[in-house]
């Protein structure tokens, strides 16, 4: 495995963790507050989709990089 493949797989796992944390927030209905602003649940849906797509993209790139 090359260094590029390893880097892409690590990035993919990080994006997978982001997506998993968004799924957990959506199922547990956890409120997130930054300062005095409450972050809406819709952003977790967006984070789940973006994180999941980036995870798949990076993993596929790591498989193609040879």
SEKOL-100701 format. One record per residue: residue number from 1; residue in one letter; x, y, z of N, C-alpha, C in turn. Coordinates in steps of 0.001 Angstrom, whole numbers, plus 500000, padded with zeros to 6 digits. Layout:
! SEKOL-100701
+-----+---+--------+--------+--------+--------+--------+--------+--------+--------+--------+
:   k : r :    n.x :    n.y :    n.z :   ca.x :   ca.y :   ca.z :    c.x :    c.y :    c.z :
+-----+---+--------+--------+--------+--------+--------+--------+--------+--------+--------+
: NUM : a :      X :      Y :      Z :      X :      Y :      Z :      X :      Y :      Z :
...
+-----+---+--------+--------+--------+--------+--------+--------+--------+--------+--------+
This chain:
! SEKOL-100701
+-----+---+--------+--------+--------+--------+--------+--------+--------+--------+--------+
:   k : r :    n.x :    n.y :    n.z :   ca.x :   ca.y :   ca.z :    c.x :    c.y :    c.z :
+-----+---+--------+--------+--------+--------+--------+--------+--------+--------+--------+
:   1 : x : 500852 : 498830 : 500000 : 500000 : 500000 : 500000 : 500901 : 501236 : 500000 :
:   2 : x : 500619 : 502137 : 499088 : 501434 : 503345 : 498989 : 501003 : 504367 : 500026 :
:   3 : x : 501826 : 505374 : 500161 : 501522 : 506441 : 501116 : 500258 : 507201 : 500692 :
:   4 : x : 500038 : 507353 : 499379 : 498844 : 508028 : 498889 : 497592 : 507217 : 499230 :
:   5 : x : 497655 : 505919 : 499044 : 496512 : 505062 : 499381 : 496211 : 505126 : 500871 :
:   6 : x : 497255 : 505092 : 501686 : 497072 : 505156 : 503138 : 496418 : 506480 : 503540 :
:   7 : x : 496882 : 507569 : 502953 : 496309 : 508879 : 503258 : 494853 : 508977 : 502874 :
:   8 : x : 494506 : 508440 : 501702 : 493117 : 508472 : 501265 : 492233 : 507598 : 502149 :
:   9 : x : 492747 : 506469 : 502594 : 491950 : 505595 : 503478 : 491747 : 506226 : 504846 :
:  10 : x : 492766 : 506895 : 505358 : 492624 : 507583 : 506641 : 491613 : 508710 : 506519 :
:  11 : x : 491679 : 509479 : 505430 : 490698 : 510549 : 505197 : 489298 : 509963 : 505093 :
:  12 : x : 489172 : 508822 : 504427 : 487874 : 508173 : 504302 : 487323 : 507767 : 505663 :
:  13 : x : 488179 : 507236 : 506522 : 487731 : 506842 : 507865 : 487329 : 508044 : 508706 :
:  14 : x : 488021 : 509158 : 508544 : 487650 : 510373 : 509270 : 486276 : 510855 : 508816 :
:  15 : x : 486033 : 510854 : 507500 : 484715 : 511254 : 507004 : 483641 : 510269 : 507449 :
:  16 : x : 483976 : 508988 : 507558 : 483014 : 508001 : 508056 : 482649 : 508300 : 509509 :
:  17 : x : 483629 : 508670 : 510314 : 483345 : 509029 : 511711 : 482437 : 510251 : 511787 :
:  18 : x : 482681 : 511232 : 510941 : 481818 : 512423 : 510908 : 480383 : 512010 : 510591 :
:  19 : x : 480209 : 511165 : 509588 : 478869 : 510711 : 509215 : 478218 : 509925 : 510350 :
:  20 : x : 478987 : 509083 : 511015 : 478450 : 508292 : 512133 : 478006 : 509191 : 513279 :
:  21 : x : 478799 : 510215 : 513590 : 478406 : 511132 : 514661 : 477127 : 511886 : 514298 :
:  22 : x : 476942 : 512203 : 513025 : 475696 : 512861 : 512616 : 474510 : 511913 : 512742 :
:  23 : x : 474704 : 510642 : 512422 : 473631 : 509649 : 512581 : 473256 : 509533 : 514054 :
:  24 : x : 474253 : 509480 : 514920 : 473986 : 509385 : 516365 : 473199 : 510593 : 516833 :
:  25 : x : 473598 : 511790 : 516373 : 472880 : 513005 : 516773 : 471434 : 512960 : 516289 :
:  26 : x : 471215 : 512479 : 515076 : 469855 : 512421 : 514541 : 468980 : 511432 : 515301 :
:  27 : x : 469521 : 510282 : 515679 : 468725 : 509291 : 516411 : 468476 : 509685 : 517860 :
:  28 : x : 469453 : 510339 : 518478 : 469309 : 510717 : 519893 : 468676 : 512084 : 520076 :
:  29 : x : 468482 : 512825 : 518982 : 467921 : 514188 : 519024 : 468713 : 515075 : 519980 :
:  30 : x : 470028 : 514991 : 519876 : 470917 : 515754 : 520741 : 470957 : 517210 : 520293 :
:  31 : x : 470750 : 518110 : 521226 : 470821 : 519538 : 520922 : 472277 : 519983 : 520952 :
:  32 : x : 472655 : 520767 : 519948 : 474007 : 521319 : 519887 : 473873 : 522825 : 519904 :
:  33 : x : 474566 : 523455 : 520844 : 474526 : 524901 : 520983 : 475937 : 525449 : 520872 :
:  34 : x : 476109 : 526436 : 520006 : 477390 : 527119 : 519864 : 477163 : 528559 : 520278 :
:  35 : x : 477739 : 528916 : 521419 : 477464 : 530243 : 521976 : 475999 : 530298 : 522382 :
:  36 : x : 475249 : 531199 : 521757 : 473817 : 531292 : 522045 : 472980 : 530766 : 520888 :
:  37 : x : 473620 : 530162 : 519893 : 472914 : 529660 : 518714 : 472714 : 528148 : 518803 :
:  38 : x : 471488 : 527729 : 518558 : 471170 : 526301 : 518516 : 471317 : 525839 : 517068 :
:  39 : x : 472106 : 524791 : 516865 : 472334 : 524256 : 515523 : 471153 : 523370 : 515145 :
:  40 : x : 470482 : 523662 : 514010 : 469308 : 522872 : 513635 : 469672 : 521444 : 513217 :
:  41 : x : 468715 : 520548 : 513359 : 468926 : 519147 : 513015 : 469139 : 518963 : 511509 :
:  42 : x : 468628 : 519883 : 510712 : 468805 : 519797 : 509264 : 470272 : 519811 : 508859 :
:  43 : x : 471111 : 520471 : 509642 : 472539 : 520481 : 509339 : 473163 : 519114 : 509559 :
:  44 : x : 472589 : 518324 : 510447 : 473099 : 516966 : 510628 : 472739 : 516090 : 509432 :
:  45 : x : 471585 : 516321 : 508828 : 471256 : 515586 : 507608 : 472248 : 515935 : 506510 :
:  46 : x : 472542 : 517228 : 506384 : 473512 : 517658 : 505374 : 474892 : 517085 : 505693 :
:  47 : x : 475283 : 517109 : 506962 : 476579 : 516564 : 507367 : 476670 : 515065 : 507121 :
:  48 : x : 475573 : 514361 : 507320 : 475533 : 512923 : 507067 : 475732 : 512640 : 505580 :
:  49 : x : 475023 : 513368 : 504747 : 475114 : 513143 : 503303 : 476498 : 513509 : 502779 :
:  50 : x : 476981 : 514698 : 503155 : 478290 : 515148 : 502672 : 479405 : 514243 : 503205 :
:  51 : x : 479365 : 513940 : 504499 : 480380 : 513071 : 505094 : 480377 : 511679 : 504483 :
:  52 : x : 479185 : 511142 : 504254 : 479078 : 509815 : 503650 : 479588 : 509783 : 502219 :
:  53 : x : 479234 : 510801 : 501442 : 479698 : 510854 : 500055 : 481215 : 511042 : 499984 :
:  54 : x : 481762 : 511898 : 500839 : 483211 : 512086 : 500855 : 483932 : 510812 : 501293 :
:  55 : x : 483354 : 510093 : 502243 : 483923 : 508829 : 502687 : 484003 : 507842 : 501526 :
:  56 : x : 482891 : 507685 : 500816 : 482867 : 506755 : 499681 : 483825 : 507195 : 498583 :
:  57 : x : 483867 : 508481 : 498301 : 484745 : 509007 : 497256 : 486211 : 508740 : 497582 :
:  58 : x : 486617 : 509054 : 498811 : 488009 : 508846 : 499203 : 488373 : 507354 : 499180 :
:  59 : x : 487460 : 506500 : 499603 : 487739 : 505062 : 499609 : 487909 : 504546 : 498180 :
:  60 : x : 487035 : 504998 : 497287 : 487147 : 504578 : 495889 : 488436 : 505094 : 495256 :
:  61 : x : 488821 : 506324 : 495597 : 490086 : 506857 : 495090 : 491264 : 506038 : 495602 :
:  62 : x : 491189 : 505623 : 496850 : 492307 : 504844 : 497410 : 492401 : 503484 : 496745 :
:  63 : x : 491285 : 502939 : 496313 : 491316 : 501648 : 495622 : 491849 : 501792 : 494206 :
:  64 : x : 491608 : 502948 : 493587 : 492048 : 503175 : 492207 : 493512 : 503617 : 492133 :
:  65 : x : 494029 : 504189 : 493219 : 495413 : 504700 : 493222 : 496386 : 503533 : 493369 :
:  66 : x : 497048 : 503181 : 492300 : 498009 : 502070 : 492335 : 499239 : 502426 : 491593 :
+-----+---+--------+--------+--------+--------+--------+--------+--------+--------+--------+
